[in-house]
């Protein structure tokens, strides 16, 4: 048996794909935030507020999807599959706190893409929901107990000498 660390590119559950698209956008925005260029913390208050808002939005989305009924959909099982929104390969940020959050988002994306619920047509099974809640709780604890109390972290001697996050995506 060959082992692989590759994620599936297509799954049956469109709701999990919806969550993965949110994680993809969240991952991109945190990696391209002004905070990513800092040595630690969230010196720009707007970055921290956006981060907290994203956690709240993702948690509300996860709770909403969990509240939907698990439908049987036997006529659709094994027939439908949707493209999984993948995280972009971005340069590693200088900010250790951003790196922690980005790593958690990568783990969440992997977990949600490969969980039992990803094989369903619709809905989130109770144990997958519980794992998702744990991820959101961990990010909230990281922000409330570690990042926010230490922000701002102004360490001029460790500040980067040039921009690291690079150019944004093209388009509007």
N, C-alpha and C positions, 0 to 999 in steps of 0.2 A: 504494500500500500504506500502510495506517495503522499507525503504531507505537503501542504502548501499554506502560506500565510496570505494568499491573495483573497480579496473580498469578491463575492459574487457581483457581477455587473448588472444582473437583472434578478428581481425577486417578484413574488406574486402579490405582496401586500402593498397596495398603493398608499395606504396611510403611513406605513413605515417609510416609504419613499418620501412622503411629505415631510416627515420628521427629519429625514436625512438631508433634505434640501434646506431646511432651517439650520441644521448643524453646519452644513457647508457654508452658508452665508455668514453664520456666527463665527466660524473658524477664520474665514477670510477677513472679516471686519476686525477681529481681535489681533490678528497677525499684521494687519495694515494700520492699526491705530497709532496715534502719537506715542502712547505708552510703550509700544513695542521697541521704540528707539531709546528708551530710558534704561538706566541700569536696574531699577527695581521700582515697585509701587506704581501708582497711577497719578502722576503729577498733574495731568490735565483732568480736572474734576468731571468734565463731560464724558471722558472715556470710562470712568468708574460708574457714572450714572447709566451710561448705555449698557455696560456690562450687567449691572443689576437689573436693568429693564429686560435685557435678553433672557436672563435666568427666569424672571417672572413670566415672560411670554412663553418660553419653552415649557415651563412647568404647567402653565394653563393649557397649552396645546396638548401636552402629554395626558393631563387629567381629562380633557375633553375627549380625546380618542379612547381612553380607557372606559369612559362612560357609555360609549356606543356599544350596541349589542354585538356579540360574536355571532355572525351569520354563517350558516352552513355552506351555502353556495356550491353544492356538489357539481352543478353543471359547468362551473367556471374553474374548479380546482385543476391545476396542472395545465390549464389552457392559457390563462392570462399571465403575463409577466411585464414588469415595468423596469425601465432603466433606473439604476440607483444613482442619485446625485453623489458624485465623489468629491472628496476634499481635494483642494488644489495643493500641489507640492510647492510650498513657499520656503524662502530662506529662513533659517532659525533666527528668532528674534534675540536681541541682546537682553531684554527684560526677563528675569527669571520668573516673575509672577505671571507674565503673559505666557511664557513657556509652559508653566504648570497648567494653566487653563487650557491652552491649546492641546496639550497632551491628554487632558481629561476629555476634551471634545473628540479627539481621535479615538479614544477608547470607547466613548459613547457611540460614535458612528459605527465602529467595528461591532460593538455589542448589538446594536439595533439591526444592523444589516445581516447578521448571522444568527439572530435569536430565533426561537421556535415561531414567534409571531410573524416573522418575515416570510414564512412558508405558507401562512394562511392567506386567504383572499382579502379579508378585512378583519379589523379588530386587533386588540392586544391582550394576550393571555395574562393572567394575574401575576405569575412569577416574573414575566418580562416587565410588566408595569412596576412591580416592586423594585427590580434592579434599576429601572430608569429613575424612579423616585430617589433611590440611594445616590445616584450620580448627581441629580439636581441638588439634593441636600448637601453633598460633599462640596460642590462648587459654592453654594451659599455659605457654608461654614468657612471655606477658604477665604471668601471675600470678607465676611463679617468678623472673623476671628483673627485673620492674619494680614490680609492685604490692606483693608481700610484703616485699621489702627496704626499701621506703619506708613501710610501715605500722607503727605508726599515724602519721598526719599530723595533728597537732593544731595547727591554725591558728585560734585563737579569733577573730582579727580578720576572718577570712573565713567564719566559721561563719554558717549561715543564721539569720535572725531568726525564722522561723516554719516550721512543718512544710510540706514540699513534696510528699511522696509521695501524700498524700490518703487517703481512706478505702479499705478493702479491698472485695472483692466481697461481696455479701450471702450469707447462708447460714451453715452451721455452720463 
